[in-house]
Amino acid sequence: MTFLFSNLGLTVGTLGGFLVAFSFGKFPKEFGGSTTGSDGKEYHIVYMLYPKLFKIGLWLIPIGFIFQLFDR
C-alpha cells in the first residue's frame, strides 16, 4: 500500500511541475514581445499563458509531496 502512495505522489508531483512549467510562454508580439538590454542583446519577456494550469500545478506539487510522506 505504501508503494502505491509513493508512486502516486511522485506522479502527481511531476505532473504539477510540468503544469507549472508549461503555463508560461513568450510575450505576444503585438504587445512588444521582447526588450533590448544595454549590451545590445534581445531578451524575451515571460508571459503566463495558462493561469489556471499554473494554479492547479501549484496545488499538485504539495499534494504529491504529502502522498510521498505516507511511504514512511
C-alpha positions as CSV (number, residue, x, y, z in Angstrom):
1,M,0.0,0.0,0.0
2,T,2.8,2.4,0.8
3,F,4.4,1.7,-2.6
4,L,1.2,2.9,-4.2
5,F,1.3,6.2,-2.3
6,S,4.9,6.7,-3.1
7,N,4.5,6.2,-6.9
8,L,1.2,8.2,-6.9
9,G,3.0,11.0,-5.0
10,L,5.9,11.1,-7.5
11,T,3.5,11.1,-10.4
12,V,1.3,13.8,-9.0
13,G,4.3,16.0,-8.1
14,T,5.9,15.5,-11.5
15,L,2.6,16.4,-13.2
16,G,2.3,19.5,-11.1
17,G,5.8,20.6,-12.1
18,F,5.0,20.1,-15.8
19,L,1.8,22.1,-15.5
20,V,3.7,25.0,-13.8
21,A,6.4,24.9,-16.4
22,F,4.1,24.8,-19.4
23,S,1.8,27.5,-18.2
24,F,4.4,30.1,-19.3
25,G,5.4,31.2,-22.8
26,K,6.7,34.1,-24.9
27,F,5.1,37.5,-24.5
28,P,2.8,38.2,-27.5
29,K,4.4,40.0,-30.4
30,E,1.6,42.6,-30.7
31,F,2.5,43.8,-27.1
32,G,6.2,44.2,-27.8
33,G,7.4,40.7,-27.1
34,S,10.9,41.5,-26.1
35,T,13.3,44.2,-24.8
36,T,16.9,45.1,-25.6
37,G,19.4,45.3,-22.9
38,S,22.3,47.7,-22.5
39,D,24.6,45.1,-24.1
40,G,22.5,45.0,-27.3
41,K,21.1,41.5,-26.7
42,E,17.4,40.9,-27.1
43,Y,15.6,39.5,-24.0
44,H,12.2,37.9,-24.3
45,I,9.6,38.7,-21.6
46,V,7.9,35.7,-20.0
47,Y,4.1,35.7,-20.2
48,M,1.7,33.5,-18.2
49,L,-0.4,31.8,-21.0
50,Y,-2.5,29.5,-18.8
51,P,-3.1,30.8,-15.3
52,K,-5.5,28.0,-14.4
53,L,-2.9,25.4,-15.2
54,F,-0.4,27.3,-13.0
55,K,-2.7,27.3,-10.0
56,I,-3.6,23.6,-10.5
57,G,0.1,22.7,-10.7
58,L,0.9,24.7,-7.6
59,W,-1.7,22.6,-5.7
60,L,-0.5,19.3,-7.2
61,I,3.1,19.7,-6.1
62,P,2.5,19.7,-2.3
63,I,-0.3,17.1,-2.7
64,G,2.3,14.8,-4.3
65,F,4.7,15.5,-1.5
66,I,2.1,14.6,1.1
67,F,1.4,11.3,-0.7
68,Q,5.1,10.5,-0.6
69,L,5.2,11.1,3.2
70,F,2.8,8.1,3.5
71,D,5.6,5.8,2.2
72,R,7.3,6.0,5.6
